[in-house]
Amino acid sequence: MKTNIKFKDFLKTNNAAEQIEWSYKINTACTDGHTGRIIMNPEFMTDIYERVGELGVQFIVLHELMHNYYTNVKHAAPIRTPGDNVLSDKKINKDIAFRWNEFKDIIPQIGAIL
């Protein structure tokens, strides 16, 4: 699957293109939890963009950055198992919905596929 041109333009316009590492080794998106580096599967992100639009992409980037925030600022317990990641994802999505109202409708659409 080719990456949607509008999606690429969105990332360039928002100065995000150079902050993202692209990889087919992962199925969705992730971060290392420490440096702020975000790794994304291009097919997954194109699918998010085509299904939900720019707000969906913004949500994914914010969600991954929040993983770093919890690790580095809140000193959350490290993620060691898939179950730890699921719990962390749920907490992050709840916090995003509480702080940024514009994502409330996006989370149910994307949360199940993260």
C-alpha positions in Angstrom: 0.0 0.0 0.0 1.4 3.4 -0.9 1.3 6.2 1.6 -1.5 8.7 0.9 0.0 12.0 -0.5 -2.3 14.1 1.7 -1.0 12.2 4.7 2.6 12.9 3.8 1.7 16.6 3.2 0.0 16.7 6.6 3.1 15.5 8.4 5.4 17.9 6.5 3.1 20.8 7.2 3.1 20.0 10.9 6.9 19.4 11.1 6.4 15.8 12.1 7.8 14.0 9.1 11.4 14.1 10.4 10.5 13.1 14.0 9.0 9.8 12.9 10.7 6.6 12.1 8.8 4.4 9.6 8.9 0.7 10.0 7.0 -2.3 8.7 8.4 -4.3 11.7 5.6 -3.1 13.8 1.9 -3.3 13.1 0.7 0.0 14.5 2.7 2.8 16.2 4.9 2.9 19.2 7.6 4.8 21.0 10.7 3.8 22.9 9.2 5.5 25.9 12.3 7.6 26.6 13.6 9.7 23.8 10.3 10.8 22.3 11.1 8.9 19.0 7.9 7.6 17.5 7.9 4.6 15.2 5.0 4.1 12.8 3.9 1.6 10.3 3.2 3.6 7.1 0.2 1.4 6.1 -1.4 1.7 9.6 -1.0 5.4 9.6 -2.4 5.8 6.1 -5.4 3.6 7.1 -5.9 5.9 10.1 -5.7 9.0 7.9 -8.1 7.6 5.4 -10.6 6.4 8.0 -10.5 9.2 10.5 -8.6 12.1 8.9 -6.0 14.5 10.3 -7.5 14.3 13.8 -6.8 10.6 13.9 -3.1 11.1 13.0 -2.9 13.8 15.6 -4.4 11.5 18.2 -1.9 8.7 17.4 1.1 11.1 17.7 -0.3 12.5 21.0 -0.9 9.1 22.3 2.6 7.9 21.7 4.1 11.2 23.1 2.0 10.6 26.3 3.8 7.2 26.7 7.0 9.2 27.0 5.4 11.7 29.3 4.3 9.0 31.7 7.7 7.4 31.6 9.8 10.5 32.0 7.7 13.0 33.9 5.2 10.9 35.9 7.7 8.0 36.4 5.1 5.4 35.6 6.1 1.7 36.0 7.9 0.4 32.9 6.0 -1.5 30.3 7.3 -5.0 30.4 4.4 -7.1 29.1 1.6 -6.7 26.5 -0.8 -6.5 29.4 1.2 -3.5 30.9 0.9 -1.8 27.5 -2.9 -2.3 27.3 -3.3 -0.8 30.8 -1.1 2.1 29.9 -3.0 2.7 26.6 -6.3 2.8 28.4 -5.0 5.3 31.0 -3.5 7.5 28.2 -6.7 7.4 26.1 -8.7 8.3 29.2 -6.4 11.3 30.0 -6.5 12.5 26.4 -10.3 12.4 26.3 -10.3 14.4 29.6 -7.8 17.0 28.5 -8.6 17.4 24.8 -12.3 17.3 24.1 -11.7 17.2 20.3 -10.4 13.6 20.6 -13.4 12.1 22.5 -15.1 10.8 19.3 -11.8 9.7 17.8 -10.8 7.4 20.7 -13.6 4.8 20.2 -12.8 4.6 16.5 -9.0 4.2 17.0 -8.6 2.8 20.5 -9.7 -0.7 19.5 -7.0 -0.9 16.8 -4.0 0.4 18.7 
